[in-house]
Every structure is written in structure tokens, then in C-alpha cells.
């Protein structure tokens, strides 16, 4: 990894800022960052980040403090994030646009010392740049996180209360140290910041570019919502590394495949949700498997973005196993059953330099999920995996992604896999919903040709694959699956659609 700080002396702990500075010194004139309006070299990016760091230090930001960020996606957003890190502080990404109730919970828990936001937003504050301002927050803590924290990301909690994970500089550097031998990222690569900064896939995208001397392009979010616009941008900016959730790629791939030789893609990296390999068959038929290489990676915020690596093969698309491969170098993995016994099919536990310390202000939850075993601290992922005779892992659903219907416990991933095996089905989300006052099972699906399928026929076929209690009471056909802002399958929206739909698998026509 170019410019890694992992070999610094003990007196200088690992730092993303120092690693970036080394890259900037080595190639000051190379393109580092761009959007539709500006392009910055590494020298220019380092200088602008340094100017922001100076302002932040004068306002009291530094080691142990957190600065919240709520900005629209543009190059200046990355400048601000680098400036926060250069000041020695950590950043707390907030959703843009704001989700007031959730944001209030996060700010109360994390107690950031300040908030950086777009200048057109109402309120007072110090002008940080021409288009942003800095506001000091009441109740902000001068020492809210460990001093080596790079960022704090909040994820959903089972109780509905978001939980924050503080990720260190060393955790992020360990990620790229571990993946250095698996990819050949370099200064000729151009990365797309496809994901919002509140989704940790963005950490991989930003630092994958900047730690290897490559260029990072920050698109307008609205362009990403249109597959035609997104595909055009990928071609125009000669993007070589594209990172996608399988759901998002399912929408983009058919458009990109219309001109298979018109883009510069070298890698498409999947993450964020379970991959259904047969869905890639049309793409592979058009592009092959070498350029771009298709890579499936499994990971979670608590273990710093990615923890496994698997390069998709032709054999993968012939079955429905979601192969996630082997853990990255540096990880120690255990698979245990409900009694904690070693097994080849059970919950995945992970230990290694990418595993974070735990949850912010949640000692009890930290104690439940981060456990000391066999001389290491293992994170209990809650994900179920299977290990084959060769040691390769496949994702088998969530330990806590179970529902109870009619007295039976059902793994939603199993229902989705059965649906995806049906001819013509390209996507599926299973969930519970209320029907005639009772909780029951339903699915929303898409088809390969975009036309509504036959719900009755699908249920008849499922009866041959699943026990009666696992056959959905309603199958709803949609043009596109509902996604969260991070491109993941949205079960909550699927539930709403099922409850609003008619009895014959028709999508709701209005509220």
C-alpha cells in the first residue's frame, strides 16, 4: 500500500493523515479529487485540507473530539473530512438530507463538539469555506472518543436506538494492508464515491483511491439515481473501480452491458448485502470474468468495512450459494453453534486488527458482541456461514434475521433464495406483514424481463421447495425492489407495499 503509515515508529501511532501526506509528497501533481465543478491535485487537496485543519484547531477540535458532518456530496465534502482528520479529530457522518428524529438521537449520544454543514442551511456559524460553515454544538464533549478514532458511524440497533462504532486509523490502515495482496490498486485507478459517507462502504472508496495515489470522483447524488446517467458518468470519467451493493448493481448492470467495451472498469466489488450469483449471468455473458473482475466481499462496520474476499468464477453462477470466500489476512475466524461449539455451519466470530473496540456509550452491548476468547477479542457478527471442505465460506443468512409466523421460526434468507431459484425471478425481499389482522409472510419480487409474474404459479412452485409454513401468503411483483439510502434491500418499505397491495400480487396504485 503506497504511503502506508503502518510501519511508523511506536511514538507515532498509525494515521490516515500521515499516510495521505506521504502519497501527496510522492505525486503532488497527480489528480486526487474531482466533481462536476473542480479537480484537485494531491498538492491542492493536501493544502486545502490543511487550511481547514488550522481553523478547526483554533476552534478547539483535536484528538478526542468529534466533528459531525452533514453536507451534500461534492469534492469539498472529501476536503472537509481530510481536514477533520488532519486536525486530529474524528468525523461523525450524518445523513443528507437530515432525518431529524434519528439525527437527534445520534447527536445526543455522540456529543460532537461541532457540526459542519452546507452554508445555505439556516442558522449561525463560522464560515469554514465558501460553501460551508462550522457551528459549535451545546453539550459537545471535549473528549468523547478515544484519541486514535478516525470516524464514528451509527448503524441500526435491534431496539430501534442507533448504535455508534468508533473506528480507529489503525483499523482502516489494517483493511488496506490486508487487501494489498488481493488487488492491484494503483495511481492509474479512478474510483467513484458511489455511497454516502454515513455508509462505511464510502471509507473503502475514499481511501482505496487516496492511499494508492488514484483519483476519486464525487458524483451528484441525483445522477446516481438514474441508471442511464450513472452509466454515462462511469464511461465519461473512465472509472476503473466500482463498488456496489448487489441490489444497486442489478439496476445498473443492464445499462452498462449495452456498451460492454465503452467503459474502463477493472473491478466491480460487491458488499453490503447478500449476493445471488445467478443474477450476474447476463453481465458475465456480456463482459466475461477478467475485465472487470467481479469480487464479492463480506463485512460489517464493527470489523471495518470488509472482512472476506472472493473473486467470482463461472461456477458461482450455476448455484445459489452466496460465496464470500476466505477471511482477509490478519483475521482469526471461528464458526460456532448456539452452544458455542466449533462447527462448519453456524455464527461467524472474527478477531484481528480490523476489529474495533466496541460501541460508543454502550458497555453492555459491547460486552455482548465483543467477547474475549482464546486470547483474542472476537466480534460476534450475528451472521450465519457455512464452511466447505476447502475452507471457503458461504453466507447463510442472519442469526437474528428470523421471524415467527404461525408458531414457526423462519429464516427470511432461505425464502428469498427459494424465490430467486424460480425461472425469471431476478430479485426478492421476504418480510412479514399484517394481513386480516394477523402477522404473515410475504415477498416482493422483480423479474428478468420487467413484466409482472404469476403470483399463484410462484407459490405453487415454492410449495415444492419449502414447507407449507414458509410459503408466502402474498407475492408482489415490482419494477424495482425498494432500497434504503445506502442501496440495501428495504424490508420496511417492502412490508408497507405488501400491506397496501391487492390480493392478486398487484402493486399499490396510490396511498
C-alpha angles and dihedrals in degrees: 000000000000113000096001115173092205092105096052119129119270090255089061110054118209113287132184088208093057091045090052092046090055091053091047092052091050096051109015095161097049120109109261108165138014144168133169092288109034145023123204130196120218090260092051093046092050092048095049093046089050091053091053090047090055092053092047093050091052088054091053102262115142144110112350094021129104128213118202118220127203110168138138115255113274138118091275089064091064090046089055093049091051090047092054091051092045088055089057094249129116127239129235111203117214126194117264115240093037122251097209102201095045093042092053090055092049095048092048091051101041096038096204115199093227146004126225114202142158112288095233090066113102120260142059131289149123117294104245098176133349091280105027138059137200122228124190110225125223112242093020114155123235090210108024100141138026111283094245094057116127099184143347118222124189121214132184118283127214089238093052092254112117116239124212125221118200109213119197131219088246091055092056094044089050089056092058093040088056095047096043094094094043099055132035098219114168148153093291093061122104116202129198118221089220097159131064117251092247087068112069093221081083090066090060091047097047099043094035086066102036099044092052099044093253130133126260120209118201111203129200106262092231091061090057091057091064112067092205092052093045093050090048090052092050090053096041095049093041092234111195102180118048122179119199146166108235090244093055093045090051088065097040100042099071090054094047091046091061088076104026094172097045099082136066099221116152099169136024107190119196125204145131098069143024116296120223101206099201088063087069094059096096090049093049090048089057100038109019121220104281106064106055102019111214114223127186115205128181122205150133138216093253091059096042110264105299132033106164138042131208127164109214115245133194088254092060094068092056093069138035099238111124099224113200094175125210131339117264118262110280097036125114110204130196128183115204138178125228090281094051094254121144112260142154094240118044145070118341118232120190134197129177146093093303094059110104127224096255142264125333112253092348106105095159094051090044089054091051097049103030107056131178109232134154092359095306139084109249125196113221101223098192086222121125118223139175123217119208127211091272093054095253116144128223124192112242103180136272127313088218096035090094128119131195118227124171090348094306126113111228129193105218093207090062092055091048092050091052091051092048089055091062116101113267097010111127102171140012141182119191122199143144123263139172117266121175089345095307132101111247141158127270141162138210115209144181128209132223092242096041094241122123114264130221107272094194093050091048091053091048091054091047090056087066091054106035139041113262093255090059096053109104117244090215133030115191122195118215136179089231134008116249113256135194120237087269094056096255125133109276109220093177092058090043089056091051092050092049092051092050096044127098125250095263101061095268120150116243114265097206146338 
